[in-house]
Amino acid sequence: MTLYNQAESNVRKTWLLISGFLVFIILLGWLISRYFNSPVVLYIAVIFSVLSSFVSYWWSDKIVLSMTKSRPIEEQDNRELFHVVENLCIADGIPMPRIYIMPEAQPNAFATGRDYNHAVVVVTAGLLERLDKSELEGVIAHELSHIKNKDMLLQTVVVALAGMVATLADAFLRISRYGRFSSDDDNRSGAVLALLGLVAAILAPIAATLIQLAISRKREFLADASGALLTRYPEGLASALEKISNDATPMRAAKNSVAHLFIASPFRGRQSKSWFSKLFLTHPPVEDRISALRGMRV
């Protein structure tokens, strides 16, 4: 498989996942609305999710930078890093993002921001210490690919959809304690619908989380492919991922809410290799990413 086919395949699979996500939400909303014989709960959940999405979209970068204690730098602070980012942006045809340093010894990096003009690339102090120039270029190219592929916008949409599912499910379970709003409680079909509603409300947040994480993993594969295309040297990123994954240094600021942003999971040594646990990973297994990169032809 060539680099171009890899990127095209991941894009198709991602949009299929999103389409399935939307259908899933519509079916859940319909089921809950039928159960209560009222669309009020659905309307409230939609409004709440839209407002949450609006806040996360406009201020997510500031929130993340504050949580990770990242600080901005200028060209004179680190000329090599600044020039690597600048050169890759020129080659990729995107505006120069702001550059931040995260005061962590663990080698890692992430990108955030709502669009090209508000993008931020963050690298840890440990990353700058451990990677050579070609590896650093591979990591920066990966993060710039997230920006160019508009992954931040996509992730915001997916998080909003997942939030909507969780809100609907929680509202259903809470209100169901007080009984249904319709008058056919003793009707057999009503009992079946109630059972289906309860099962859906319990399983929906889990399913939504799995879909969200699956999309996040697909975006990592796509950013790897796009980054390798930008540098024309997949080995640089592959070697960087090896160094990052083999470094056991813990991250003090590691949090579940931002773990999916990093190029590799910040939770070192806490992830099982079983197939079930892989469903809940924020990133694809590093060995799979390295294998894909080294199997690409550019």
C-alpha positions in Angstrom: 0.0 0.0 0.0 1.3 3.4 -0.9 1.3 6.5 1.3 -1.5 8.0 -0.8 -3.7 4.9 -0.6 -3.1 4.7 3.2 -4.3 8.3 3.7 -7.3 7.9 1.3 -8.3 4.7 3.1 -8.2 6.3 6.5 -10.3 9.2 5.4 -13.0 6.9 4.0 -13.1 4.8 7.2 -13.2 7.9 9.4 -16.2 9.4 7.6 -18.0 6.0 7.7 -17.5 6.0 11.5 -18.9 9.5 11.8 -21.9 8.6 9.6 -22.5 5.6 11.9 -22.1 7.9 14.9 -24.8 10.2 13.6 -27.2 7.4 12.8 -26.6 6.0 16.3 -27.5 9.3 18.0 -30.6 9.7 15.9 -31.8 6.2 16.8 -31.1 6.8 20.5 -32.9 10.1 20.4 -35.9 8.6 18.7 -36.1 5.7 21.1 -36.0 8.0 24.2 -38.5 10.4 22.6 -40.9 7.5 21.9 -40.4 6.1 25.4 -41.5 9.4 27.0 -43.9 10.3 24.2 -42.3 13.8 24.3 -39.4 15.4 22.4 -38.5 17.7 25.3 -35.6 15.6 26.7 -34.1 15.4 23.2 -34.4 19.2 22.6 -32.7 19.9 26.0 -29.9 17.5 25.3 -29.3 18.9 21.8 -29.2 22.5 23.2 -26.8 21.5 26.0 -24.5 19.7 23.6 -24.4 22.6 21.1 -23.5 25.0 23.9 -20.8 22.7 25.2 -19.5 22.3 21.7 -19.4 26.0 21.2 -17.4 26.6 24.3 -14.9 23.8 23.6 -14.5 24.9 20.0 -13.7 28.6 20.8 -11.6 28.1 24.0 -10.3 24.6 23.8 -6.8 25.7 23.0 -6.5 28.0 25.9 -8.0 25.4 28.3 -5.5 22.7 27.1 -2.5 25.0 27.2 -3.4 26.0 30.8 -3.9 22.4 31.8 -0.5 21.3 30.4 1.3 24.5 31.7 2.7 25.1 28.3 4.5 28.4 27.6 5.0 30.2 24.2 8.4 30.7 22.7 9.8 33.1 20.1 12.5 32.4 17.4 15.3 33.6 19.7 14.3 31.0 22.3 14.9 28.0 20.1 16.0 28.8 16.6 16.3 25.2 15.4 12.7 24.3 16.5 11.3 27.5 15.1 13.0 27.0 11.7 11.9 23.4 11.5 8.3 24.5 12.0 8.6 27.4 9.6 10.2 25.3 6.8 7.6 22.6 7.0 4.7 25.1 7.1 6.1 26.7 3.9 6.4 23.3 2.3 2.8 22.4 3.4 1.3 25.8 2.4 -0.2 26.5 5.8 0.3 29.5 8.1 2.9 29.4 10.9 1.3 28.2 14.1 2.3 29.4 17.5 5.0 27.3 19.2 4.8 26.3 22.9 7.1 24.3 25.2 5.6 22.0 27.8 7.9 21.7 30.8 7.9 17.9 30.9 10.8 15.5 30.7 8.8 12.9 28.8 9.3 13.2 25.0 5.9 14.1 23.5 4.0 16.7 21.4 0.5 17.7 20.4 -1.3 20.3 18.3 -4.4 22.2 19.2 -6.5 25.2 18.0 -9.7 25.6 16.1 -8.3 26.5 12.6 -5.1 27.4 10.6 -5.0 30.9 12.1 -5.4 29.8 15.7 -3.2 26.7 15.6 -0.7 25.8 18.3 2.1 23.2 18.2 3.4 22.1 21.6 6.5 20.0 22.2 7.9 18.9 25.6 11.3 19.8 26.8 12.1 16.1 26.8 11.3 15.8 23.1 13.8 18.5 22.2 16.5 16.8 24.3 16.1 13.3 22.9 15.4 13.6 19.2 17.7 14.5 16.3 16.7 16.9 13.6 15.1 14.3 11.2 13.1 12.8 14.0 12.0 16.3 15.2 10.9 17.1 11.6 8.9 13.9 11.6 7.1 14.8 14.8 6.4 18.4 13.7 5.2 17.2 10.3 2.8 14.8 12.1 1.4 17.7 14.2 1.1 20.0 11.3 -0.8 17.3 9.4 -3.4 17.3 12.3 -3.7 21.0 11.6 -4.0 20.7 7.9 -6.4 17.8 8.1 -8.6 19.8 10.4 -8.5 17.1 13.0 -9.2 19.6 15.8 -12.5 20.5 14.2 -13.3 16.9 13.6 -12.5 15.9 17.2 -14.7 18.8 18.5 -17.6 17.5 16.4 -17.0 13.9 17.7 -16.7 15.0 21.3 -19.9 17.0 21.0 -21.7 13.9 19.5 -20.4 11.7 22.3 -21.5 14.3 24.8 -24.9 14.3 23.3 -25.2 10.6 23.7 -24.1 10.7 27.3 -26.5 13.5 28.1 -29.5 11.7 26.5 -28.7 8.5 28.3 -28.2 10.2 31.6 -31.5 12.1 31.2 -33.3 9.0 30.3 -32.1 7.0 33.3 -32.8 9.8 35.7 -36.3 10.6 34.5 -37.3 6.9 34.0 -37.1 6.5 37.9 -40.4 8.5 38.0 -42.2 6.5 35.4 -43.2 7.2 31.8 -45.1 10.2 30.7 -47.5 8.2 28.5 -50.6 6.4 29.6 -49.9 2.9 28.3 -47.6 1.7 31.0 -49.2 -1.7 31.2 -49.1 -2.2 27.5 -46.8 -5.0 26.4 -45.2 -3.0 23.6 -44.6 -0.2 26.1 -42.8 -2.6 28.4 -40.6 -3.8 25.6 -39.9 -0.3 24.6 -39.0 0.5 28.2 -36.6 -2.4 28.4 -34.9 -1.4 25.1 -34.7 2.2 26.3 -33.0 1.1 29.5 -30.5 -1.1 27.7 -29.7 1.6 25.2 -29.2 4.2 27.9 -26.8 2.0 29.7 -24.8 0.9 26.7 -25.0 4.1 24.6 -22.2 6.1 26.5 -19.9 3.1 26.2 -20.5 2.7 22.5 -20.1 6.4 22.0 -16.8 6.4 23.8 -15.6 3.4 21.7 -16.5 5.2 18.4 -14.9 8.4 19.6 -11.6 6.6 20.4 -11.8 4.6 17.1 -11.9 7.9 15.2 -9.1 9.3 17.2 -6.9 6.3 16.4 -7.8 6.6 12.7 -6.7 10.3 12.7 -3.3 9.3 14.2 -2.7 6.9 11.3 -3.7 9.6 8.8 -1.5 12.2 10.4 1.4 9.7 10.3 0.9 9.2 6.6 0.4 12.9 5.9 3.5 13.8 8.0 5.7 11.2 6.1 4.4 12.7 2.8 5.4 16.1 3.9 9.0 15.2 4.9 9.4 12.5 2.3 11.2 10.6 5.0 8.9 8.2 6.9 11.9 6.7 8.8 12.3 10.0 10.7 8.9 9.8 12.3 9.2 6.0 12.8 12.5 6.5 14.7 10.9 9.2 16.7 8.0 7.1 17.7 10.4 4.3 18.8 12.3 6.7 21.1 9.1 8.2 22.5 7.5 4.8 23.2 10.6 3.4 24.7 11.0 6.3 27.1 9.6 5.4 30.5 9.6 8.9 31.9 6.2 9.7 33.5 4.3 12.9 32.6 3.1 14.9 35.6 0.4 16.7 33.7 -1.0 13.6 32.0 -4.8 13.7 32.1 -7.4 11.5 30.4 -9.2 14.5 29.0 -6.2 15.6 26.9 -4.4 12.3 26.3 -5.8 11.8 22.8 -4.1 15.1 21.7 -0.5 13.8 22.1 1.5 12.1 19.3 1.8 9.1 21.7 -0.1 8.2 24.9 1.4 10.1 27.9 0.5 7.2 30.1 3.7 5.1 30.0 3.4 1.4 30.9 -0.2 1.6 31.9 -1.8 0.0 28.8 -2.5 -3.7 28.4 -1.9 -5.5 25.1 -5.1 -7.5 25.1 -7.6 -7.0 22.2 -10.3 -5.8 24.6 -8.1 -3.1 26.2 -7.1 -1.9 22.8 -10.7 -0.8 22.2 -10.2 1.8 24.8 -6.8 3.1 23.7 -6.6 6.8 22.6 -3.8 5.9 20.1 -3.1 2.9 17.8 -0.4 0.6 19.1 3.0 2.2 18.4 4.4 -0.9 16.8 1.5 -0.8 14.2 2.2 2.8 13.4 6.0 2.1 13.0 5.3 -0.9 10.8 2.9 1.2 8.6 5.5 4.0 8.2 8.3 1.6 7.3 6.1 -0.1 4.8 5.3 3.1 2.9 6.7 4.2 -0.4 7.1 7.9 -0.9 
